[in-house]
Amino acid sequence: MEGPTPILVLIHAATMVAEGIFLVARLLPPFIIILYIMNLTSLIGIIMVLLGATLALAQKDIKRGLAYSTMSNRVI
């Protein structure tokens, strides 16, 4: 099975980033009221960014590296 092209991967990543921004915007009032939820969300985001970037650097296949770097960018 053939993998997605880099352009399709970037379009998908941009869509996921936009969806994440809208989700956070809709859930901002509960995040402000309950501060530990915002801290937990930030911690998960930091872990995902570091994990995705580290795994992207360790890959020898360009498609896998792009996939992991996309995972890292989705969180930001």
One Martini backbone bead per residue (centre of mass of N, CA, C, O) as a GRO file, in nm:
protein
   76
    1MET     BB    1   0.097   0.036   0.022
    2GLU     BB    2   0.062   0.363  -0.027
    3GLY     BB    3   0.163   0.655   0.068
    4PRO     BB    4   0.149   0.968   0.134
    5THR     BB    5   0.194   1.264   0.031
    6PRO     BB    6   0.336   1.551   0.140
    7ILE     BB    7   0.095   1.734   0.073
    8LEU     BB    8  -0.124   1.570   0.223
    9VAL     BB    9   0.010   1.587   0.497
   10LEU     BB   10   0.001   1.899   0.525
   11ILE     BB   11  -0.304   1.931   0.499
   12HIS     BB   12  -0.377   1.752   0.739
   13ALA     BB   13  -0.219   1.912   0.951
   14ALA     BB   14  -0.370   2.182   0.914
   15THR     BB   15  -0.647   2.072   0.991
   16MET     BB   16  -0.573   1.975   1.278
   17VAL     BB   17  -0.487   2.249   1.388
   18ALA     BB   18  -0.757   2.393   1.347
   19GLU     BB   19  -0.923   2.200   1.524
   20GLY     BB   20  -0.762   2.250   1.787
   21ILE     BB   21  -0.820   2.550   1.813
   22PHE     BB   22  -1.130   2.527   1.829
   23LEU     BB   23  -1.139   2.344   2.077
   24VAL     BB   24  -0.994   2.535   2.273
   25ALA     BB   25  -1.189   2.774   2.237
   26ARG     BB   26  -1.445   2.620   2.343
   27LEU     BB   27  -1.276   2.523   2.625
   28LEU     BB   28  -1.179   2.779   2.785
   29PRO     BB   29  -1.363   2.817   3.034
   30PRO     BB   30  -1.285   2.549   3.182
   31PHE     BB   31  -0.980   2.608   3.182
   32ILE     BB   32  -0.999   2.862   3.365
   33ILE     BB   33  -1.143   2.735   3.609
   34ILE     BB   34  -0.955   2.470   3.561
   35LEU     BB   35  -0.617   2.475   3.585
   36TYR     BB   36  -0.518   2.173   3.574
   37ILE     BB   37  -0.608   2.123   3.283
   38MET     BB   38  -0.408   2.315   3.148
   39ASN     BB   39  -0.153   2.179   3.261
   40LEU     BB   40  -0.206   1.899   3.141
   41THR     BB   41  -0.219   1.987   2.845
   42SER     BB   42   0.068   2.106   2.836
   43LEU     BB   43   0.219   1.846   2.911
   44ILE     BB   44   0.123   1.675   2.674
   45GLY     BB   45   0.232   1.865   2.453
   46ILE     BB   46   0.532   1.853   2.532
   47ILE     BB   47   0.567   1.548   2.501
   48MET     BB   48   0.480   1.530   2.199
   49VAL     BB   49   0.691   1.717   2.081
   50LEU     BB   50   0.943   1.566   2.179
   51LEU     BB   51   0.875   1.289   2.064
   52GLY     BB   52   0.835   1.364   1.765
   53ALA     BB   53   1.116   1.497   1.719
   54THR     BB   54   1.290   1.255   1.806
   55LEU     BB   55   1.173   1.046   1.606
   56ALA     BB   56   1.237   1.207   1.347
   57LEU     BB   57   1.553   1.204   1.386
   58ALA     BB   58   1.573   0.872   1.395
   59GLN     BB   59   1.495   0.854   1.104
   60LYS     BB   60   1.567   0.719   0.770
   61ASP     BB   61   1.290   0.762   0.665
   62ILE     BB   62   1.126   1.022   0.521
   63LYS     BB   63   0.827   0.947   0.580
   64ARG     BB   64   0.859   0.900   0.884
   65GLY     BB   65   0.978   1.174   0.956
   66LEU     BB   66   0.731   1.335   0.856
   67ALA     BB   67   0.523   1.204   1.040
   68TYR     BB   68   0.656   1.284   1.314
   69SER     BB   69   0.669   1.591   1.259
   70THR     BB   70   0.364   1.620   1.231
   71MET     BB   71   0.297   1.532   1.516
   72SER     BB   72   0.453   1.766   1.646
   73ASN     BB   73   0.284   2.001   1.500
   74ARG     BB   74  -0.009   1.942   1.606
   75VAL     BB   75   0.036   2.050   1.901
   76ILE     BB   76   0.118   2.360   1.843
   0.00000   0.00000   0.00000
